[in-house]
Amino acid sequence: MLDTWSRQKFEPKVNDAEKGRGRISKPIVVEGEVWIGCGAIILQGVTIGRGAVVTAGAVVNKNVESLTVVGGVPAKIINRIQCQ
């Protein structure tokens, strides 16, 4: 059963362009039951699949598949989570 928190979409604030950061045109999508480690950076346009784990300090520049552990700079697959 999915709840309303199972998929989150983060939209940039409109006034970010006024602060010199430029306009971000692609949202970041984080699906349900995802763990994101401290200091991880997720770049624009990336989708983190359901049940994925992003390790601390990782820089995610590509989509992360469901039930996958990624880490590093840039983030690479470390392991796949097996469900029993």
N, C-alpha and C positions, 0 to 999 in steps of 0.2 A: 504494500500500500504506500503510495507516494503522498507526501504532505506538501504544504505550500513552500516549505524550505528546501525541497529536494533539488531545485535548480535556481541558482541566483545569477542575475545579470547585473554587472556593475557598469553604470553609465558615467562618463566624465561630467564634471561640472562645467557649465557654460562659461564661467568667468576665468577658467584656467588659461585661455588664450590671452586674456588681459594681463596675466601675471608673467608673460613671456615664456610659457611652457609649450605653446603651440596647441593646436586642436587635435585631440585624439579622435580618430574616425571609426575605430573598431572596438566593440565592447569585449570585456573579459567575461566568460561564462564558466561558473563553477557549479558542477552538478552535485547531487547529494552524497553524503557520507565521505567527503574528501578531507584529508589531513594536509595542511600546509605548514611546513616548518618555519621557525623563526628566521627572519631576514630573507626569505625567499622572494624573488622578483618575478612577476608574471607579466610578460609584455602584452601589448594590445593585440586583440584578435584571437587570443588563445582560448581554447575550451579545455577544461580539466574534467575528464570523464568520471562517472560515478565510481566511488570506492577507491579512487587513486590516492597515492601518497606522494607529496613533493617534499624532499628533504630540506633541512635547514640550509640556507645560503644558496640554494639552486637558482639558476636563471633560466626560466622557461620561455622559449621563443617559438615553440611548435606545440600543436595540440597533444594532449596526453590521453592515451586510451584508458578505458575503464579498467579497474583492477590492476593497475600498473604502479610500480615504485620508480620514480625518476629522481635524479640528483646530478649535481655538477654544474660546470659553467662551460658551455651551455648544457642544459639538462639532457641526460641520456637515460635510456631504460636500464635500471639496475636489476629489477626482478619483476616477475609477473605473479600476482596473488592468485593462488589456487583455492577455489571454494569447494568444500566437501559436502 
